[in-house]
Amino acid sequence: MSSPFLPPCETRATGPSRRQFLAGTAGIGLVATTMMLEEAIRGVVGEAALHQGRVTLDVPPLVENGNAVPLTVTVDSPMSEADHVKAIHVFNEKNPQPYVIGVVLGPRAGKASISTRMKLADAQRVVGIAEMSDGSFWSGEAHVIVTIAACVEDLN
């Protein structure tokens, strides 16, 4: 059955639908942001293995305003002379600058924990990396949903 509004089947375009196109471009954006995040992390850890665990991120899972998102990163470490955290690094997935902060610690810090606030441009993954005194790297992550992205509020 033919329609006066659509060309016959033989002449219809066979390219992707609008939905397929949008899904594909979203996938490309996700791959690009993930690659930027991974590249930033590799800039800190180099070729060293990155182990999961020992790092806990305390960040609200749902944030109304991305301009000042509270974050605490804690690392499971005795903080002794022989076994301590040398540095804590924080990365995010979708901000223009994925490397948020790096803090150098030593055994006299007493506690392997940092607290800060950061801007988040969108809902995304936040990653914490701990560099240990033995040269190993440990990581933890959290996902944050941001309802109002940082830097887009109308200040009038």
DSSP file with accessible surface (Angstrom, degrees, kcal/mol):
  #  RESIDUE AA STRUCTURE BP1 BP2  ACC     N-H-->O    O-->H-N    N-H-->O    O-->H-N    TCO  KAPPA ALPHA  PHI   PSI    X-CA   Y-CA   Z-CA
    1    1 A M              0   0  241      0, 0.0     2,-0.2     0, 0.0     0, 0.0   0.000 360.0 360.0 360.0 127.5    0.0    0.0    0.0
    2    2 A S        -     0   0  108      6,-0.1     3,-0.0     2,-0.0     0, 0.0  -0.658 360.0-143.8 -98.1 156.6    1.5    3.3   -1.0
    3    3 A S    >   -     0   0   46      3,-0.4     3,-0.5    -2,-0.2     0, 0.0  -0.916  14.4-137.8-117.3 142.2    1.2    6.6    0.8
    4    4 A P  T 3  S+     0   0  124      0, 0.0    -1,-0.1     0, 0.0    -2,-0.0   0.695 106.0  51.0 -71.3 -13.2    0.9   10.0   -0.9
    5    5 A F  T 3  S+     0   0  185      2,-0.1    -3,-0.0     1,-0.1     0, 0.0   0.626 106.7  55.1 -97.7 -16.8    3.3   11.4    1.7
    6    6 A L  S <  S-     0   0   96     -3,-0.5    -3,-0.4     6,-0.0     3,-0.1  -0.938  82.8-119.0-119.4 142.3    6.1    8.8    1.5
    7    7 A P        -     0   0   63      0, 0.0     5,-0.1     0, 0.0    -4,-0.1  -0.304  50.2 -79.3 -69.4 161.4    8.1    7.8   -1.5
    8    8 A P    >>  -     0   0   77      0, 0.0     3,-1.9     0, 0.0     4,-0.6  -0.208  47.5-103.8 -57.9 156.5    7.9    4.1   -2.6
    9    9 A C  G >4 S+     0   0   89      1,-0.3     3,-0.9     2,-0.2    -7,-0.0   0.814 117.6  62.4 -53.8 -36.1   10.0    1.7   -0.6
   10   10 A E  G 34 S+     0   0  166      1,-0.2    -1,-0.3     0, 0.0     0, 0.0   0.764 108.1  41.9 -65.8 -23.1   12.6    1.4   -3.3
   11   11 A T  G <4 S+     0   0   91     -3,-1.9    -1,-0.2     2,-0.1    -2,-0.2   0.440  85.1 116.6-107.3   3.0   13.5    5.1   -3.2
   12   12 A R  S << S-     0   0  118     -3,-0.9     2,-0.1    -4,-0.6    -6,-0.0  -0.396  74.5-102.4 -70.0 147.1   13.5    5.6    0.6
   13   13 A A        -     0   0  100      1,-0.1    -1,-0.1    -2,-0.1    -2,-0.1  -0.405  24.5-157.8 -66.8 142.7   16.8    6.6    2.2
   14   14 A T        +     0   0  141     -2,-0.1    -1,-0.1    -3,-0.1     3,-0.1   0.221  52.5 116.2-108.8  14.3   18.6    3.7    4.0
   15   15 A G  S    S-     0   0   53      1,-0.2    -2,-0.0     0, 0.0     2,-0.0  -0.090  78.0 -65.4 -72.3 179.2   20.7    5.9    6.3
   16   16 A P        -     0   0   93      0, 0.0    -1,-0.2     0, 0.0    -3,-0.0  -0.304  52.9-112.8 -67.9 150.4   20.4    5.8   10.1
   17   17 A S     >  -     0   0   58      1,-0.1     4,-2.7    -3,-0.1     5,-0.2  -0.268  32.6-102.6 -72.4 168.3   17.3    7.1   11.7
   18   18 A R  H  > S+     0   0  198      1,-0.2     4,-2.7     2,-0.2     5,-0.2   0.921 124.6  51.3 -59.1 -42.1   17.4   10.2   13.8
   19   19 A R  H  > S+     0   0  209      1,-0.2     4,-2.4     2,-0.2    -1,-0.2   0.924 110.8  47.3 -62.5 -44.1   17.3    8.1   17.0
   20   20 A Q  H  > S+     0   0  121      2,-0.2     4,-2.3     1,-0.2    -1,-0.2   0.910 112.2  50.7 -64.3 -41.3   20.2    6.0   15.8
   21   21 A F  H  X S+     0   0  122     -4,-2.7     4,-2.5     2,-0.2     5,-0.2   0.941 111.9  46.2 -61.7 -47.3   22.2    9.1   14.8
   22   22 A L  H  X S+     0   0   80     -4,-2.7     4,-2.3     1,-0.2    -2,-0.2   0.903 112.5  50.4 -64.2 -39.9   21.7   10.7   18.2
   23   23 A A  H  X S+     0   0   65     -4,-2.4     4,-2.1    -5,-0.2    -1,-0.2   0.909 111.2  49.8 -63.9 -39.6   22.6    7.5   20.0
   24   24 A G  H  X S+     0   0   39     -4,-2.3     4,-2.1     2,-0.2    -2,-0.2   0.919 111.2  47.1 -66.4 -42.3   25.8    7.2   17.9
   25   25 A T  H  X S+     0   0   60     -4,-2.5     4,-2.2     2,-0.2    -1,-0.2   0.884 110.8  52.4 -69.7 -34.3   26.9   10.8   18.5
   26   26 A A  H  X S+     0   0   63     -4,-2.3     4,-2.3    -5,-0.2    -1,-0.2   0.906 108.6  51.8 -64.2 -39.6   26.2   10.4   22.3
   27   27 A G  H  X S+     0   0   32     -4,-2.1     4,-2.5     2,-0.2    -2,-0.2   0.903 108.1  50.9 -62.8 -39.5   28.4    7.2   22.2
   28   28 A I  H  X S+     0   0  119     -4,-2.1     4,-2.5     2,-0.2    -2,-0.2   0.932 110.3  49.5 -64.5 -43.0   31.2    9.2   20.5
   29   29 A G  H  X S+     0   0   35     -4,-2.2     4,-2.5     2,-0.2     5,-0.2   0.911 110.9  49.9 -62.2 -41.0   31.0   11.9   23.1
   30   30 A L  H  X S+     0   0   94     -4,-2.3     4,-2.5     2,-0.2     5,-0.2   0.922 110.7  49.2 -64.4 -42.2   31.1    9.3   25.9
   31   31 A V  H  X S+     0   0   85     -4,-2.5     4,-2.6     1,-0.2    -2,-0.2   0.928 111.3  50.3 -63.1 -42.4   34.1    7.6   24.3
   32   32 A A  H  X S+     0   0   48     -4,-2.5     4,-2.2     2,-0.2    -2,-0.2   0.926 112.8  44.9 -63.5 -44.9   35.9   11.0   24.0
   33   33 A T  H  X S+     0   0   31     -4,-2.5     4,-2.3     2,-0.2    -1,-0.2   0.898 113.4  50.6 -68.1 -37.6   35.3   11.9   27.6
   34   34 A T  H  X S+     0   0   42     -4,-2.5     4,-2.8    -5,-0.2    -2,-0.2   0.912 110.0  50.6 -64.9 -40.0   36.3    8.5   28.8
   35   35 A M  H  X S+     0   0  118     -4,-2.6     4,-2.6    -5,-0.2    -2,-0.2   0.908 109.7  50.2 -64.3 -40.0   39.5    8.7   26.8
   36   36 A M  H  X S+     0   0   85     -4,-2.2     4,-2.3     2,-0.2    -1,-0.2   0.916 112.3  47.9 -63.8 -41.2   40.3   12.2   28.3
   37   37 A L  H  X S+     0   0    0     -4,-2.3     4,-2.4    56,-0.2    -2,-0.2   0.949 113.2  46.7 -63.4 -49.4   39.8   10.7   31.8
   38   38 A E  H  X S+     0   0   78     -4,-2.8     4,-2.6     1,-0.2    -2,-0.2   0.891 112.0  51.5 -62.1 -38.1   42.0    7.7   31.1
   39   39 A E  H  X S+     0   0  148     -4,-2.6     4,-1.6    -5,-0.2    -1,-0.2   0.910 109.9  49.3 -65.7 -41.7   44.7    9.9   29.6
   40   40 A A  H  X S+     0   0   23     -4,-2.3     4,-0.7     2,-0.2    -2,-0.2   0.912 112.1  48.3 -64.1 -41.7   44.7   12.2   32.6
   41   41 A I  H >X S+     0   0    5     -4,-2.4     4,-2.7     1,-0.2     3,-1.4   0.931 109.4  52.3 -64.7 -43.3   44.9    9.2   35.0
   42   42 A R  H 3X S+     0   0  101     -4,-2.6     4,-2.1     1,-0.3    -1,-0.2   0.822 100.1  64.2 -62.9 -29.4   47.8    7.7   32.9
   43   43 A G  H 3< S+     0   0   68     -4,-1.6    -1,-0.3    -5,-0.2    -2,-0.2   0.788 113.0  34.1 -63.2 -25.3   49.6   11.0   33.2
   44   44 A V  H << S+     0   0   37     -3,-1.4    -2,-0.2    -4,-0.7    -1,-0.2   0.872 128.4  32.6 -94.7 -47.5   49.7   10.4   37.0
   45   45 A V  H >< S-     0   0    8     -4,-2.7     3,-1.7     1,-0.2    -3,-0.2   0.658  84.7-168.2 -88.8 -15.2   50.2    6.6   37.2
   46   46 A G  T 3<  -     0   0   32     -4,-2.1    -1,-0.2    -5,-0.4    -2,-0.1  -0.406  67.2 -24.0  63.9-133.5   52.2    6.1   34.1
   47   47 A E  T 3  S+     0   0  182     -2,-0.1    -1,-0.2     2,-0.0     3,-0.1   0.394 104.7 122.0 -93.1   2.9   52.5    2.4   33.2
   48   48 A A  S <  S-     0   0   35     -3,-1.7     2,-0.1    -6,-0.1    -3,-0.1  -0.283  72.4-100.0 -66.0 151.0   51.9    1.2   36.7
   49   49 A A        -     0   0   62      1,-0.0    88,-0.7    89,-0.0     2,-0.6  -0.456  30.0-140.1 -69.6 143.2   49.0   -1.1   37.5
   50   50 A L  E     -a  137   0A  49     -2,-0.1     2,-0.3    86,-0.1    88,-0.2  -0.937  18.2-158.2-110.1 113.4   45.9    0.6   38.9
   51   51 A H  E     -a  138   0A  78     86,-2.7    88,-2.3    -2,-0.6     2,-0.3  -0.702  13.6-126.0 -94.1 143.6   44.3   -1.6   41.6
   52   52 A Q  E     +a  139   0A 132     -2,-0.3     2,-0.2    86,-0.2    88,-0.2  -0.675  68.9  37.0 -84.8 138.7   40.7   -1.2   42.7
   53   53 A G        +     0   0   32     86,-2.6    86,-0.1    -2,-0.3     2,-0.1  -0.541  68.6  76.3 117.4 176.5   40.0   -0.7   46.4
   54   54 A R  S    S+     0   0   67     -2,-0.2    22,-2.6    84,-0.1     2,-0.5   0.215  83.4  92.7  66.4 -16.4   41.4    1.1   49.5
   55   55 A V  E     -E   75   0B  11     84,-0.5     2,-0.5    20,-0.2    20,-0.2  -0.934  54.6-172.8-112.2 126.5   40.1    4.4   48.2
   56   56 A T  E     -E   74   0B  92     18,-3.0    18,-2.6    -2,-0.5     2,-0.5  -0.974   8.3-157.5-120.5 129.0   36.6    5.7   49.3
   57   57 A L  E     -E   73   0B  21     -2,-0.5     2,-0.7    84,-0.2    16,-0.2  -0.925   0.4-162.6-105.4 125.7   34.9    8.7   47.8
   58   58 A D  E     +E   72   0B 114     14,-3.2    14,-1.8    -2,-0.5    84,-0.1  -0.918  35.0 137.9-108.1 102.1   32.2   10.4   49.9
   59   59 A V        -     0   0   15     -2,-0.7    12,-0.1    12,-0.2    84,-0.1  -0.991  60.5 -97.0-143.2 141.6   30.2   12.6   47.5
   60   60 A P        -     0   0   47      0, 0.0    85,-0.1     0, 0.0     3,-0.1  -0.413  25.8-142.9 -61.6 135.5   26.5   13.1   47.4
   61   61 A P  S    S+     0   0   99      0, 0.0    84,-2.7     0, 0.0     2,-0.4   0.770  90.2  38.0 -71.2 -23.7   25.0   10.8   44.6
   62   62 A L  E    S-g  145   0C 112     82,-0.2     2,-0.4    61,-0.0    84,-0.2  -0.989  71.2-178.2-131.8 121.8   22.5   13.6   43.7
   63   63 A V  E     -g  146   0C  15     82,-3.3    84,-2.6    -2,-0.4    85,-0.4  -0.978  18.9-159.9-123.8 130.6   23.4   17.2   43.6
   64   64 A E  E    S+     0   0C 145     -2,-0.4    84,-1.3     1,-0.2     2,-0.5   0.916  85.4  32.5 -72.8 -42.4   21.1   20.1   42.8
   65   65 A N  E >   -g  148   0C  53     82,-0.2     3,-0.7     3,-0.1    -1,-0.2  -0.959  62.8-160.2-123.5 123.5   23.8   22.6   41.9
   66   66 A G  T 3  S+     0   0    0     82,-3.0    54,-2.5    -2,-0.5     3,-0.4   0.399  73.3  90.5 -82.2   5.2   27.2   21.6   40.4
   67   67 A N  T 3  S+     0   0   42      1,-0.2    -1,-0.2    52,-0.2     2,-0.1   0.779 102.3  14.8 -74.3 -26.8   29.0   24.8   41.4
   68   68 A A  S <  S+     0   0   51     -3,-0.7    -1,-0.2    52,-0.1    51,-0.2  -0.540  73.0 176.1-149.7  78.5   30.2   23.5   44.8
   69   69 A V  E     - F   0 118B   0     49,-3.1    49,-1.9    -3,-0.4     2,-0.1  -0.743  28.5-130.5 -89.8 120.2   30.0   19.7   45.2
   70   70 A P  E     + F   0 117B  50      0, 0.0     2,-0.3     0, 0.0    47,-0.2  -0.462  30.2 179.8 -72.8 141.7   31.5   18.5   48.5
   71   71 A L  E     - F   0 116B   3     45,-2.7    45,-2.7   -12,-0.1     2,-0.4  -0.991  15.6-173.9-145.0 133.1   33.9   15.6   48.2
   72   72 A T  E     -EF  58 115B  38    -14,-1.8   -14,-3.2    -2,-0.3     2,-0.5  -0.999   8.1-164.1-125.2 129.6   36.0   13.6   50.8
   73   73 A V  E     -EF  57 114B   1     41,-2.5    41,-2.3    -2,-0.4     2,-0.4  -0.971   9.5-176.3-113.6 124.9   38.5   11.0   49.7
   74   74 A T  E     -EF  56 113B  55    -18,-2.6   -18,-3.0    -2,-0.5     2,-0.4  -0.969   8.8-157.8-123.3 138.3   39.7    8.6   52.3
   75   75 A V  E     -E   55   0B   6     37,-2.9     2,-0.9    -2,-0.4    37,-0.4  -0.953  22.9-123.3-118.7 133.7   42.4    5.9   51.8
   76   76 A D        +     0   0  121    -22,-2.6     3,-0.0    -2,-0.4   -21,-0.0  -0.639  60.9 131.6 -74.6 104.0   42.8    2.8   53.9
   77   77 A S        -     0   0   20     -2,-0.9    35,-0.3     1,-0.1     7,-0.1  -0.973  61.8-135.7-155.8 142.3   46.4    3.1   55.2
   78   78 A P        -     0   0   87      0, 0.0     6,-0.1     0, 0.0    -1,-0.1   0.674  37.8-140.3 -73.5 -13.6   48.1    2.9   58.6
   79   79 A M        +     0   0   12      4,-0.5    31,-0.3     1,-0.2     5,-0.3   0.878  48.4 148.7  53.8  43.3   50.1    6.1   57.6
   80   80 A S        -     0   0   49      3,-2.1    -1,-0.2     1,-0.1     3,-0.1  -0.512  65.7-101.1 -95.3 170.8   53.3    4.7   59.2
   81   81 A E  S    S+     0   0  149      1,-0.2     3,-0.2    -2,-0.2    -1,-0.1   0.886 124.6  41.8 -59.5 -37.1   56.8    5.4   58.0
   82   82 A A  S    S+     0   0   92      1,-0.2     2,-0.4    25,-0.1    -1,-0.2   0.736 126.0  29.5 -83.3 -24.8   56.9    2.1   56.1
   83   83 A D  S    S+     0   0   54     -3,-0.1    -3,-2.1    50,-0.1    -4,-0.5  -0.835  81.9 127.5-143.1  99.6   53.3    2.1   54.7
   84   84 A H        -     0   0   24     -2,-0.4    49,-2.5    -5,-0.3     2,-0.5  -0.937  58.3 -95.2-147.2 168.8   51.7    5.5   53.9
   85   85 A V  E     -B  132   0A   0     -2,-0.3    47,-0.3    47,-0.2     3,-0.1  -0.770  26.7-172.7 -87.7 126.0   49.9    7.4   51.2
   86   86 A K  E     -     0   0A  89     45,-3.1    19,-2.7    -2,-0.5     2,-0.3   0.803  68.2  -4.8 -86.6 -34.1   52.2    9.7   49.2
   87   87 A A  E     -BC 131 104A   6     44,-1.5    44,-2.9    17,-0.3     2,-0.4  -0.990  51.9-147.5-159.4 151.3   49.5   11.5   47.3
   88   88 A I  E     -BC 130 103A   0     15,-2.4    15,-2.9    -2,-0.3     2,-0.4  -0.993  20.2-170.0-121.3 130.5   45.8   11.6   46.6
   89   89 A H  E     -BC 129 102A  17     40,-3.0    40,-2.9    -2,-0.4     2,-0.4  -0.951   6.0-156.8-121.6 142.8   44.6   12.6   43.1
   90   90 A V  E     +BC 128 101A   0     11,-2.6    10,-2.3    -2,-0.4    11,-1.3  -0.973  13.2 177.7-123.4 134.5   41.0   13.4   42.0
   91   91 A F  E     -BC 127  99A   0     36,-2.9    36,-2.8    -2,-0.4     2,-0.3  -0.919  11.2-156.5-129.4 154.7   39.7   13.2   38.4
   92   92 A N  E     -B  126   0A   2      6,-2.1    34,-0.2    -2,-0.3    28,-0.0  -0.928  15.3-135.6-132.1 162.0   36.3   13.7   36.8
   93   93 A E  S    S+     0   0   24     32,-1.7   -56,-0.2    -2,-0.3   -57,-0.1   0.842  90.3  26.5 -86.9 -37.3   34.8   12.4   33.6
   94   94 A K  S    S+     0   0   77     31,-0.2    -1,-0.1    28,-0.2    29,-0.1   0.474  86.4 103.9-117.2  -2.6   33.1   15.3   31.9
   95   95 A N  S    S-     0   0   22      1,-0.1    -3,-0.1     2,-0.1    25,-0.0  -0.476  80.2-113.5 -75.1 156.9   34.6   18.5   32.9
   96   96 A P  S    S+     0   0  104      0, 0.0    -1,-0.1     0, 0.0    -3,-0.0   0.834 113.7  45.0 -59.2 -32.1   36.9   20.3   30.4
   97   97 A Q  S    S-     0   0  148      1,-0.1    -2,-0.1   -57,-0.0    -5,-0.1  -0.903  71.6-172.4-112.0 101.4   39.9   19.6   32.8
   98   98 A P        +     0   0   17      0, 0.0    -6,-2.1     0, 0.0     2,-0.9   0.765  67.8  79.5 -69.4 -23.2   39.6   16.0   34.1
   99   99 A Y  E     +C   91   0A  98     -8,-0.2    -8,-0.2     1,-0.2     3,-0.1  -0.747  56.5 172.4 -88.0 109.2   42.4   16.4   36.7
  100  100 A V  E     -     0   0A  50    -10,-2.3     2,-0.3    -2,-0.9    -1,-0.2   0.947  54.9 -21.4 -83.7 -52.9   40.8   18.2   39.6
  101  101 A I  E     -C   90   0A  55    -11,-1.3   -11,-2.6     2,-0.0     2,-0.4  -0.994  42.8-156.5-160.4 150.5   43.4   18.1   42.4
  102  102 A G  E     -C   89   0A  39     -2,-0.3     2,-0.4   -13,-0.2   -13,-0.2  -0.997  14.6-169.8-132.6 129.7   46.5   16.4   43.6
  103  103 A V  E     -C   88   0A  38    -15,-2.9   -15,-2.4    -2,-0.4     2,-0.4  -0.982  14.0-141.9-124.4 127.6   47.5   16.5   47.3
  104  104 A V  E     +C   87   0A 127     -2,-0.4   -17,-0.3   -17,-0.2     2,-0.3  -0.746  25.6 178.3 -89.8 132.1   50.9   15.3   48.6
  105  105 A L        -     0   0   32    -19,-2.7     7,-0.1    -2,-0.4   -21,-0.1  -0.807  10.3-167.1-124.7 170.6   50.8   13.5   52.0
  106  106 A G    >   -     0   0   23     -2,-0.3     3,-2.0   -27,-0.0     4,-0.3  -0.890  45.0 -86.4-147.5 176.6   53.4   11.8   54.2
  107  107 A P  G >  S+     0   0   28      0, 0.0     3,-1.1     0, 0.0   -26,-0.1   0.809 121.8  62.2 -61.9 -26.2   53.4    9.6   57.3
  108  108 A R  G 3  S+     0   0  240      1,-0.2   -28,-0.0     2,-0.1   -27,-0.0   0.566  79.7  84.5 -79.1  -3.2   53.1   12.5   59.6
  109  109 A A  G <  S-     0   0   52     -3,-2.0     2,-0.8     1,-0.1    -1,-0.2   0.801  81.4-155.3 -65.6 -26.3   49.7   13.5   58.1
  110  110 A G    <   +     0   0   60     -3,-1.1     2,-0.4    -4,-0.3    -1,-0.1  -0.048  68.6  47.6  81.2 -36.9   48.2   10.9   60.5
  111  111 A K  S    S-     0   0  144     -2,-0.8     2,-1.5     2,-0.1   -32,-0.0  -0.998  74.5-137.1-141.5 133.4   45.2   10.3   58.4
  112  112 A A        +     0   0    4    -37,-0.4   -37,-2.9    -2,-0.4     2,-0.3  -0.617  65.1 111.5 -91.4  78.5   44.9    9.6   54.7
  113  113 A S  E     -F   74   0B  32     -2,-1.5     2,-0.3   -39,-0.2   -39,-0.2  -0.991  39.9-174.8-152.6 139.6   41.9   11.8   53.9
  114  114 A I  E     -F   73   0B  20    -41,-2.3   -41,-2.5    -2,-0.3     2,-0.4  -0.972   6.8-161.5-132.1 151.0   41.2   15.1   52.0
  115  115 A S  E     +F   72   0B  85     -2,-0.3     2,-0.3   -43,-0.2   -43,-0.2  -0.995  24.2 140.5-131.3 140.6   38.1   17.2   51.7
  116  116 A T  E     -F   71   0B  50    -45,-2.7   -45,-2.7    -2,-0.4     2,-0.4  -0.908  41.5-115.4-157.5-179.3   37.3   19.8   49.1
  117  117 A R  E     -F   70   0B 157     -2,-0.3     2,-0.3   -47,-0.2   -49,-0.0  -0.971  31.8-176.9-126.3 147.4   34.6   21.2   46.9
  118  118 A M  E     -F   69   0B  12    -49,-1.9   -49,-3.1    -2,-0.4     2,-0.4  -0.959  26.8-112.6-142.6 159.4   34.6   21.0   43.1
  119  119 A K        -     0   0  111     -2,-0.3     2,-0.4   -51,-0.2   -52,-0.2  -0.751  25.8-164.7 -90.3 139.2   32.6   22.1   40.2
  120  120 A L        -     0   0    0    -54,-2.5    30,-2.0    -2,-0.4   -54,-0.1  -0.992  10.8-161.7-125.8 125.6   30.8   19.5   38.1
  121  121 A A  S    S-     0   0   38     -2,-0.4     2,-0.3    28,-0.2    28,-0.2   0.639  72.6 -12.4 -79.5 -14.7   29.6   20.4   34.6
  122  122 A D  S    S-     0   0   78     27,-0.1   -28,-0.2    26,-0.1     2,-0.2  -0.968  94.7 -56.3-169.5 172.2   27.2   17.4   34.3
  123  123 A A  S    S+     0   0   28     23,-0.4     2,-0.3    -2,-0.3    22,-0.2  -0.479  78.0 137.5 -63.2 133.8   26.3   14.1   35.8
  124  124 A Q  E     - D   0 144A   7     20,-2.3    20,-3.0    -2,-0.2     2,-0.4  -0.979  54.2 -80.7-167.3 176.7   29.5   12.1   35.8
  125  125 A R  E     - D   0 143A  37     -2,-0.3   -32,-1.7    18,-0.2     2,-0.4  -0.742  32.7-157.6 -95.6 137.1   31.9    9.7   37.4
  126  126 A V  E     -BD  92 142A   0     16,-3.2    16,-2.3    -2,-0.4     2,-0.4  -0.967   9.9-160.9-116.1 133.3   34.5   11.0   39.9
  127  127 A V  E     -BD  91 141A   6    -36,-2.8   -36,-2.9    -2,-0.4     2,-0.4  -0.947   6.6-161.3-121.4 134.5   37.7    8.9   40.4
  128  128 A G  E     -BD  90 140A   0     12,-2.9    12,-1.9    -2,-0.4     2,-0.4  -0.945   8.0-167.5-112.2 135.2   40.1    9.0   43.3
  129  129 A I  E     -BD  89 139A   0    -40,-2.9   -40,-3.0    -2,-0.4     2,-0.5  -0.986   4.4-159.2-123.9 132.7   43.6    7.6   43.0
  130  130 A A  E     -BD  88 138A   0      8,-3.1     8,-2.3    -2,-0.4     2,-0.6  -0.947   5.7-153.3-112.1 128.3   46.0    7.0   45.9
  131  131 A E  E     -BD  87 137A  45    -44,-2.9   -45,-3.1    -2,-0.5   -44,-1.5  -0.902  21.0-151.9 -97.8 120.8   49.7    6.7   45.3
  132  132 A M  E >   -B   85   0A   0      4,-2.9     3,-2.0    -2,-0.6   -47,-0.2  -0.498  25.3-110.8 -94.9 163.2   51.2    4.6   48.1
  133  133 A S  T 3  S+     0   0   36    -49,-2.5   -48,-0.1     1,-0.3    -1,-0.1   0.741 117.0  59.5 -64.9 -22.3   54.8    4.6   49.5
  134  134 A D  T 3  S-     0   0  112    -50,-0.2    -1,-0.3     2,-0.1     3,-0.1   0.390 122.2-104.9 -86.1   3.6   55.5    1.2   47.9
  135  135 A G  S <  S+     0   0   41     -3,-2.0    -2,-0.1     1,-0.3     2,-0.1   0.406  78.8 131.0  91.0  -2.2   54.8    2.7   44.5
  136  136 A S        -     0   0   20    -88,-0.1    -4,-2.9    -5,-0.0     2,-0.4  -0.435  47.1-141.9 -83.1 158.9   51.4    1.1   44.0
  137  137 A F  E     -aD  50 131A  14    -88,-0.7   -86,-2.7    -6,-0.2     2,-0.3  -0.986  15.5-172.7-123.8 134.0   48.3    2.9   42.9
  138  138 A W  E     -aD  51 130A  58     -8,-2.3    -8,-3.1    -2,-0.4     2,-0.3  -0.908   6.6-164.7-125.0 151.5   44.8    2.3   44.2
  139  139 A S  E     +aD  52 129A   4    -88,-2.3   -86,-2.6    -2,-0.3   -84,-0.5  -0.934  15.5 177.1-139.8 159.4   41.5    3.7   43.1
  140  140 A G  E     - D   0 128A   8    -12,-1.9   -12,-2.9    -2,-0.3     2,-0.3  -0.949  14.2-162.4-149.0 161.0   37.9    4.2   43.9
  141  141 A E  E     - D   0 127A  79     -2,-0.3     2,-0.3   -14,-0.2   -84,-0.2  -0.971   8.7-164.7-147.3 163.0   35.0    6.0   42.2
  142  142 A A  E     - D   0 126A  18    -16,-2.3   -16,-3.2    -2,-0.3     2,-0.4  -0.977  18.8-131.5-144.6 153.0   31.6    7.4   42.6
  143  143 A H  E     - D   0 125A 123     -2,-0.3     2,-0.4   -18,-0.2   -18,-0.2  -0.921  21.8-167.1-109.0 134.1   28.8    8.5   40.3
  144  144 A V  E     - D   0 124A   2    -20,-3.0   -20,-2.3    -2,-0.4     2,-0.6  -0.980  11.3-152.1-124.9 130.6   27.2   11.9   40.8
  145  145 A I  E     -g   62   0C  99    -84,-2.7   -82,-3.3    -2,-0.4     2,-0.5  -0.908  14.0-164.3-100.7 123.8   24.0   13.1   39.2
  146  146 A V  E     -g   63   0C  13     -2,-0.6   -23,-0.4   -84,-0.2   -82,-0.2  -0.945  12.3-172.6-111.7 121.8   24.0   16.9   38.8
  147  147 A T  E    S+     0   0C  83    -84,-2.6     2,-0.5    -2,-0.5   -83,-0.2   0.840  83.3  32.6 -84.5 -33.1   20.6   18.6   38.1
  148  148 A I  E    S-g   65   0C  63    -84,-1.3   -82,-3.0   -85,-0.4    -1,-0.3  -0.959  90.2-136.0-123.2 110.9   22.0   22.1   37.4
  149  149 A A    >   -     0   0   23     -2,-0.5     3,-1.1    -3,-0.2   -28,-0.2  -0.258  27.9 -96.0 -65.2 152.1   25.4   22.0   35.9
  150  150 A A  T 3  S+     0   0    8    -30,-2.0    -1,-0.1   -84,-0.3   -83,-0.1  -0.309 104.2  19.2 -64.3 147.4   28.2   24.4   37.1
  151  151 A C  T 3  S+     0   0   98      1,-0.1    -1,-0.2    -3,-0.1    -2,-0.1   0.599 102.7  88.3  71.5  13.8   28.7   27.7   35.2
  152  152 A V    <   +     0   0  100     -3,-1.1    -2,-0.1     2,-0.1     2,-0.1   0.429  53.9 115.6-119.5   1.2   25.3   27.7   33.5
  153  153 A E  S    S-     0   0   75     -4,-0.2     2,-0.6     1,-0.1    -5,-0.0  -0.423  71.4-116.7 -70.0 146.5   23.1   29.5   36.1
  154  154 A D        -     0   0  124      1,-0.1    -1,-0.1    -2,-0.1    -2,-0.1  -0.726  25.1-166.6 -83.4 118.0   21.7   32.8   35.2
  155  155 A L              0   0  153     -2,-0.6    -1,-0.1    -3,-0.0    -2,-0.0   0.287 360.0 360.0 -92.2  10.8   23.2   35.3   37.6
  156  156 A N              0   0  180      0, 0.0    -2,-0.1     0, 0.0     0, 0.0  -0.415 360.0 360.0 -74.2 360.0   20.8   38.2   36.8
